[in-house]
């Protein structure tokens, strides 16, 4: 028995397998707990940011970005975080003294 008579079934069968595979990947990607997409950031207390400590309390986001840019220009890694207490400029604990000196002048 030759399969040549059933060759018209290969294209729909292959398309069906591709669609099932795509559905499986999308269900995995968008399932709870398995998504590769970052969740929105949550606010927390100033002390709950692991190795990061607050070095400044900017009045608004633009002032915080200017201060962060000054620190980055000095070679200090910094990030802005919205905490329960307001906006904070965070640096690593080892860079805290140097960051304070840079921000003072």
Backbone as a printed PyTorch tensor [residue, N CA C, xyz], in Angstrom:
tensor([[[ 0.8310, -1.1780,  0.0000],
         [ 0.0000,  0.0000,  0.0000],
         [ 0.8760,  1.2420,  0.0000]],

        [[ 0.6260,  2.1350, -0.8700],
         [ 1.4020,  3.3570, -1.0160],
         [ 0.6810,  4.5100, -0.3300]],

        [[ 1.4610,  5.4230,  0.2440],
         [ 0.9030,  6.5890,  0.9130],
         [ 0.6760,  7.7470, -0.0490]],

        [[ 1.0130,  7.5770, -1.3110],
         [ 0.8420,  8.6450, -2.2840],
         [-0.6130,  9.0560, -2.4140]],

        [[-1.5320,  8.1680, -2.2260],
         [-2.9420,  8.4980, -2.3430],
         [-3.4420,  9.3630, -1.1980]],

        [[-2.6950,  9.4220, -0.1050],
         [-3.0920, 10.2080,  1.0640],
         [-2.2270, 11.4650,  1.2420]],

        [[-1.4980, 11.8690,  0.2510],
         [-0.6060, 13.0200,  0.3680],
         [-1.3660, 14.3190,  0.6140]],

        [[-2.6330, 14.3830,  0.2500],
         [-3.4300, 15.5770,  0.4890],
         [-3.6990, 15.7890,  1.9810]],

        [[-3.4590, 14.7850,  2.8240],
         [-3.6720, 14.9040,  4.2620],
         [-2.4600, 15.4660,  5.0100]],

        [[-1.2780, 15.4490,  4.3910],
         [-0.0650, 15.8680,  5.0930],
         [-0.0700, 17.3550,  5.4440]],

        [[-0.4910, 18.2160,  4.5420],
         [-0.4770, 19.6580,  4.8170],
         [-1.4340, 20.0140,  5.9630]],

        [[-2.6890, 19.5680,  5.9580],
         [-3.5570, 19.8930,  7.1030],
         [-3.0700, 19.2760,  8.4140]],

        [[-2.5080, 18.0830,  8.3510],
         [-2.0020, 17.4400,  9.5640],
         [-0.8180, 18.2190, 10.1280]],

        [[ 0.0670, 18.6780,  9.2700],
         [ 1.2170, 19.4610,  9.6980],
         [ 0.7590, 20.8030, 10.2700]],

        [[-0.2320, 21.4380,  9.6430],
         [-0.7670, 22.6990, 10.1540],
         [-1.4190, 22.4780, 11.5230]],

        [[-2.1340, 21.3760, 11.6920],
         [-2.7710, 21.0670, 12.9690],
         [-1.7210, 20.8950, 14.0650]],

        [[-0.6490, 20.1900, 13.7820],
         [ 0.4250, 19.9830, 14.7600],
         [ 1.0750, 21.3300, 15.1200]],

        [[ 1.2680, 22.2040, 14.1350],
         [ 1.8660, 23.5160, 14.3940],
         [ 0.9520, 24.3600, 15.2750]],

        [[-0.3380, 24.3500, 15.0190],
         [-1.2880, 25.1280, 15.8210],
         [-1.3430, 24.5870, 17.2520]],

        [[-1.3630, 23.2720, 17.4240],
         [-1.3710, 22.6800, 18.7610],
         [-0.0880, 23.0640, 19.5090]],

        [[ 1.0480, 23.0450, 18.8300],
         [ 2.3070, 23.4540, 19.4610],
         [ 2.2820, 24.9180, 19.8610]],

        [[ 1.7390, 25.7750, 19.0170],
         [ 1.6340, 27.1910, 19.3310],
         [ 0.7020, 27.4190, 20.5180]],

        [[-0.4020, 26.7170, 20.5640],
         [-1.3230, 26.8260, 21.6940],
         [-0.6260, 26.4070, 22.9940]],

        [[ 0.1370, 25.3330, 22.9470],
         [ 0.8410, 24.8610, 24.1420],
         [ 1.8470, 25.9010, 24.6340]],

        [[ 2.5950, 26.4960, 23.7240],
         [ 3.5870, 27.5060, 24.1090],
         [ 2.9010, 28.7440, 24.6880]],

        [[ 1.8100, 29.1880, 24.0740],
         [ 1.1040, 30.3630, 24.5670],
         [ 0.4420, 30.1060, 25.9200]],

        [[-0.1100, 28.9210, 26.1190],
         [-0.7090, 28.6050, 27.4240],
         [ 0.3620, 28.5990, 28.5010]],

        [[ 1.5360, 28.0620, 28.1950],
         [ 2.6290, 28.0650, 29.1610],
         [ 3.0970, 29.4900, 29.4360]],

        [[ 3.2220, 30.2950, 28.4000],
         [ 3.7280, 31.6590, 28.5510],
         [ 2.8090, 32.5690, 29.3330]],

        [[ 1.5060, 32.3680, 29.2300],
         [ 0.5630, 33.2480, 29.8960],
         [-0.1030, 32.6200, 31.1220]],

        [[ 0.3460, 31.4540, 31.5340],
         [-0.2210, 30.8420, 32.7390],
         [ 0.3050, 31.5640, 33.9710]],

        [[-0.4070, 31.4840, 35.0670],
         [ 0.0240, 32.1780, 36.2860],
         [ 1.2520, 31.4960, 36.8510]],

        [[ 2.2350, 32.2940, 37.1660],
         [ 3.4710, 31.7860, 37.7410],
         [ 4.4940, 31.3320, 36.7180]],

        [[ 4.1060, 31.1720, 35.4610],
         [ 5.0540, 30.7020, 34.4690],
         [ 5.3690, 31.7150, 33.4000]],

        [[ 4.8930, 32.9450, 33.5460],
         [ 5.0790, 33.9530, 32.5220],
         [ 6.5080, 34.4730, 32.5120]],

        [[ 7.0170, 34.7510, 31.3520],
         [ 8.3390, 35.3420, 31.2190],
         [ 8.2590, 36.8630, 31.2080]],

        [[ 7.0470, 37.3930, 31.2270],
         [ 6.8300, 38.8300, 31.2080],
         [ 6.8950, 39.3440, 32.6400]],

        [[ 7.6350, 40.4270, 32.8460],
         [ 7.8000, 40.9680, 34.2000],
         [ 6.4820, 41.5030, 34.7360]],

        [[ 6.2840, 41.2720, 36.0010],
         [ 5.0920, 41.8020, 36.6710],
         [ 5.3380, 43.2600, 37.0480]],

        [[ 4.2750, 44.0310, 37.2280],
         [ 4.4640, 45.4140, 37.6680],
         [ 5.1610, 45.4630, 39.0250]],

        [[ 5.9840, 46.4630, 39.2090],
         [ 6.7150, 46.6020, 40.4650],
         [ 5.7530, 46.9230, 41.5990]],

        [[ 6.0350, 46.3660, 42.7730],
         [ 5.2270, 46.6220, 43.9580],
         [ 5.9720, 47.5760, 44.8780]],

        [[ 5.2140, 48.4050, 45.5760],
         [ 5.8130, 49.2670, 46.5890],
         [ 6.1440, 48.4260, 47.8150]],

        [[ 7.1400, 48.8780, 48.5550],
         [ 7.4940, 48.2030, 49.7890],
         [ 8.2000, 49.1720, 50.7130]],

        [[ 8.4730, 48.7520, 51.9140],
         [ 9.2320, 49.6140, 52.8280],
         [10.6400, 49.8620, 52.2970]],

        [[11.2540, 50.9610, 52.6880],
         [12.5900, 51.3120, 52.1920],
         [13.6230, 50.2350, 52.4880]],

        [[13.4430, 49.4780, 53.5570],
         [14.4220, 48.4630, 53.9320],
         [14.2220, 47.1160, 53.2750]],

        [[13.2730, 47.0010, 52.3590],
         [12.9770, 45.6870, 51.7730],
         [13.5320, 45.5190, 50.3610]],

        [[14.5990, 46.2190, 50.0390],
         [15.1590, 46.1540, 48.6930],
         [16.4840, 45.4120, 48.6530]],

        [[16.6600, 44.4470, 49.5410],
         [17.8320, 43.5810, 49.5170],
         [19.1130, 44.3370, 49.8070]],

        [[20.0450, 44.3110, 48.8670],
         [21.3430, 44.9420, 49.0550],
         [21.3240, 46.4430, 48.7940]],

        [[20.1960, 46.9720, 48.3370],
         [20.0970, 48.3970, 48.0380],
         [19.6680, 49.1840, 49.2710]],

        [[20.2800, 50.3490, 49.4270],
         [19.9190, 51.2470, 50.5250],
         [19.6000, 52.6190, 49.9390]],

        [[18.7320, 53.3540, 50.6270],
         [18.3360, 54.6810, 50.1550],
         [19.4520, 55.6830, 50.4240]],

        [[19.8120, 56.4420, 49.3960],
         [20.8380, 57.4670, 49.5510],
         [20.2290, 58.8660, 49.4700]],

        [[19.0590, 58.9820, 48.8540],
         [18.4140, 60.2930, 48.7310],
         [16.9090, 60.1130, 48.6230]],

        [[16.2080, 61.1950, 48.9300],
         [14.7480, 61.2310, 48.8350],
         [14.3600, 62.3480, 47.8680]],

        [[14.3910, 62.0840, 46.5560],
         [14.0780, 63.1440, 45.5950],
         [12.6200, 63.5920, 45.7260]],

        [[12.3870, 64.8660, 45.4050],
         [11.0450, 65.4250, 45.5220],
         [10.1230, 64.9400, 44.4150]],

        [[10.6920, 64.6780, 43.2390],
         [ 9.8930, 64.1570, 42.1250],
         [10.7740, 63.2940, 41.2340]],

        [[10.1660, 62.6800, 40.2220],
         [10.8850, 61.7360, 39.3610],
         [11.9900, 62.4150, 38.5540]],

        [[11.7610, 63.6400, 38.1090],
         [12.8000, 64.3030, 37.3070],
         [14.0240, 64.6380, 38.1590]],

        [[13.8180, 65.0730, 39.4020],
         [14.9500, 65.3230, 40.2970],
         [15.6720, 64.0190, 40.5980]],

        [[14.9280, 62.9470, 40.7530],
         [15.5420, 61.6460, 40.9900],
         [16.3610, 61.1760, 39.8060]],

        [[15.8680, 61.4030, 38.5960],
         [16.6150, 61.0100, 37.3920],
         [17.8960, 61.8170, 37.2490]],

        [[17.8390, 63.1130, 37.5790],
         [19.0510, 63.9390, 37.5160],
         [20.0950, 63.4330, 38.5110]],

        [[19.6550, 63.1060, 39.7250],
         [20.5910, 62.5890, 40.7360],
         [21.1370, 61.2320, 40.3150]],

        [[20.2810, 60.3800, 39.7580],
         [20.7420, 59.0670, 39.2960],
         [21.7620, 59.2130, 38.1790]],

        [[21.5400, 60.1570, 37.2790],
         [22.4880, 60.3980, 36.1830],
         [23.8350, 60.8720, 36.7170]],

        [[23.8240, 61.7290, 37.7480],
         [25.0850, 62.1720, 38.3580],
         [25.8400, 60.9980, 38.9600]],

        [[25.1150, 60.1100, 39.6250],
         [25.7750, 58.9420, 40.2140],
         [26.3250, 58.0190, 39.1370]],

        [[25.5700, 57.8070, 38.0880],
         [26.0570, 56.9330, 37.0140],
         [27.2670, 57.5370, 36.3160]],

        [[27.2970, 58.8490, 36.1820],
         [28.4610, 59.5050, 35.5850],
         [29.7040, 59.3060, 36.4540]],

        [[29.4990, 59.1570, 37.7540],
         [30.6140, 58.9040, 38.6800],
         [30.9390, 57.4200, 38.8030]],

        [[30.2230, 56.5770, 38.0540],
         [30.5050, 55.1410, 38.0760],
         [29.7910, 54.3800, 39.1680]],

        [[28.7390, 54.9550, 39.7160],
         [27.9830, 54.3150, 40.7970],
         [26.6460, 53.8430, 40.2310]],

        [[26.3500, 52.5570, 40.4100],
         [25.0620, 52.0270, 39.9530],
         [23.9730, 52.4830, 40.9060]],

        [[22.8890, 53.0210, 40.3400],
         [21.7950, 53.5420, 41.1620],
         [20.4720, 53.2890, 40.4540]],

        [[19.4070, 53.2610, 41.2400],
         [18.0670, 53.0840, 40.6920],
         [17.0700, 53.8750, 41.5210]],

        [[15.9810, 54.2670, 40.8640],
         [14.8960, 54.9350, 41.5670],
         [13.8530, 53.8990, 41.9450]],

        [[13.3590, 53.9750, 43.1570],
         [12.3450, 53.0220, 43.6170],
         [11.2170, 53.7790, 44.3010]],

        [[ 9.9880, 53.3980, 43.9690],
         [ 8.8160, 53.9660, 44.6330],
         [ 8.5300, 53.1020, 45.8550]],

        [[ 8.7870, 53.6390, 47.0380],
         [ 8.5880, 52.8850, 48.2830],
         [ 7.3160, 53.3620, 48.9670]],

        [[ 6.9760, 52.7240, 50.0740],
         [ 5.8270, 53.1580, 50.8700],
         [ 6.0230, 54.5750, 51.4080]],

        [[ 7.2880, 54.9670, 51.5970],
         [ 7.6140, 56.2810, 52.1400],
         [ 7.8030, 57.3360, 51.0630]],

        [[ 7.6530, 56.9730, 49.8040],
         [ 7.8470, 57.9070, 48.6970],
         [ 8.9840, 57.4500, 47.7940]],

        [[ 9.3800, 58.3060, 46.8860],
         [10.4330, 58.0030, 45.9210],
         [11.7890, 58.0120, 46.6170]],

        [[12.6020, 56.9860, 46.3420],
         [13.9320, 56.8850, 46.9370],
         [14.9540, 56.5440, 45.8470]],

        [[16.1420, 57.1530, 45.9770],
         [17.2730, 56.8290, 45.1220],
         [18.0810, 55.7670, 45.8510]],

        [[18.2240, 54.6020, 45.2420],
         [18.8490, 53.4640, 45.9140],
         [20.2110, 53.1400, 45.2760]],

        [[21.1780, 52.8010, 46.1350],
         [22.5020, 52.3550, 45.7030],
         [22.8890, 51.1330, 46.5340]],

        [[23.9550, 50.4640, 46.1220],
         [24.4680, 49.3520, 46.9100],
         [25.1430, 49.8970, 48.1660]],

        [[25.1020, 49.1230, 49.2370],
         [25.6190, 49.5440, 50.5370],
         [27.0850, 49.9510, 50.4520]],

        [[27.8800, 49.2540, 49.6740],
         [29.3000, 49.5750, 49.5490],
         [29.5560, 50.9030, 48.8560]],

        [[28.6080, 51.3920, 48.0900],
         [28.7530, 52.6590, 47.3650],
         [28.1000, 53.8300, 48.0910]],

        [[27.5450, 53.5960, 49.2720],
         [26.7490, 54.6130, 49.9550],
         [27.5530, 55.8750, 50.2730]],

        [[28.7340, 55.7380, 50.8570],
         [29.5310, 56.9200, 51.2240],
         [29.9490, 57.7170, 49.9990]],

        [[30.4060, 57.0130, 48.9740],
         [30.8260, 57.6870, 47.7460],
         [29.6240, 58.3750, 47.0760]],

        [[28.4610, 57.7310, 47.0910],
         [27.2710, 58.3310, 46.4950],
         [26.8610, 59.5870, 47.2370]],

        [[26.9650, 59.5830, 48.5460],
         [26.6350, 60.7900, 49.3270],
         [27.5640, 61.9320, 48.9990]],

        [[28.8750, 61.6240, 48.8220],
         [29.8340, 62.6580, 48.4460],
         [29.5180, 63.2370, 47.0720]],

        [[29.1870, 62.3850, 46.1240],
         [28.8570, 62.8420, 44.7660],
         [27.6210, 63.7230, 44.7880]],

        [[26.6170, 63.3240, 45.5340],
         [25.3640, 64.1030, 45.5680],
         [25.5210, 65.4330, 46.3230]],

        [[26.4300, 65.4820, 47.2960],
         [26.6430, 66.7290, 48.0170],
         [27.3290, 67.7860, 47.1690]],

        [[28.1520, 67.3410, 46.2330],
         [28.8160, 68.3750, 45.4420],
         [29.9950, 67.8390, 44.7670]]])
